[in-house]
Amino acid sequence: MKPLFSKGPSPIARLLVLSVLSLTVAGIFIYTDWFASLKNQATDVAAPFYWVSDIPAKVEDWADNRVMSRSRLQQENESLRTELLIHKRKLQQMASLAAENVRLRQLLNSAEMIEDRVIIAELIGVSPDPLVHKVIVNRGSNHGVYIGQPLLDANGLMGQVVQVGALSSQVLLITDTTHALPVQINRTGVRLIAEGLGRLDELALRYVPNTTDIEVGDLLVSSGLGQRFPAGYPVAEVVEVQRDPGKAFATVMAKPKAELNRSRHVLLVFDMPPSEGL
């Protein structure tokens, strides 16, 4: 007796049944809410696997970002340093211009107070020999400069012209060891001689009798007796007076009023017609 079914369904029939079944389940899963809870559970179950699988990519991104961040920070730091230096340089220039503006205003105010004719000059050179106190100004015979012409800054007398070129002149400062200047005490009118000591911040008053009425803080002005400097220009301030009973003369030191080591813009004073000085 033969069995009703000698063998099971064919592979093709099985494949068709599985395909239909899969499509049916997929359609139900996609287009219906029957498996909504299952979908949520499947998402929750799969999430850790996605997170773990994404770790290498995250580590690589973190490393790249860290390297890029460090490089970018270094570049930004270098850029900021450069920008800071530029701004500091500009600030220094602005401070220098502001200070120069103040000095020029002071100089112009001094020029207005001087009744004699003046021209503004600029220092363009200094003697390289520290024992010689001479400077070069950018005014010469083409501008009417003459030998013996007084030079001042905004605070006081600086020196006199000793050599004149066409476009520049050489000035001997009052602190040079070869320079002597007739002065008088502004408070009392006593006449003295101020001599240079080779130091920009000091003058000596020679042959001052112990009985002379002179005090620390007294202002010394040009007396006009040397036929070089007009009378009444500030020269120096007395800073030291020493009287020794055993000596006939007192030791008196004074500090120049002019800023000999700072002034750049100065005044050349015409105390006589230029033709007479040439």
Secondary structure by P-SEA (a helix, b strand, c coil): ccccccccccaaaaaaaaaaaaaaaaaaacccccaaaaaaaaaaaaaaaaaaaaaaaaaaaaaaaaaaaaaaaaaaaaaaaaaaaaaaaaaaaaaaaaaaaaaaaaaaaaaaacccbbbbbbbcccccccccccccccccccccccccccccccccccbbbcccccccccccccccccbbbbbccccccbbbbbbbcccccccccccccccccccccccccccccccccccccccbbbcbbbbbccccbbbbbbbbccccccccbbbbbccccccccc
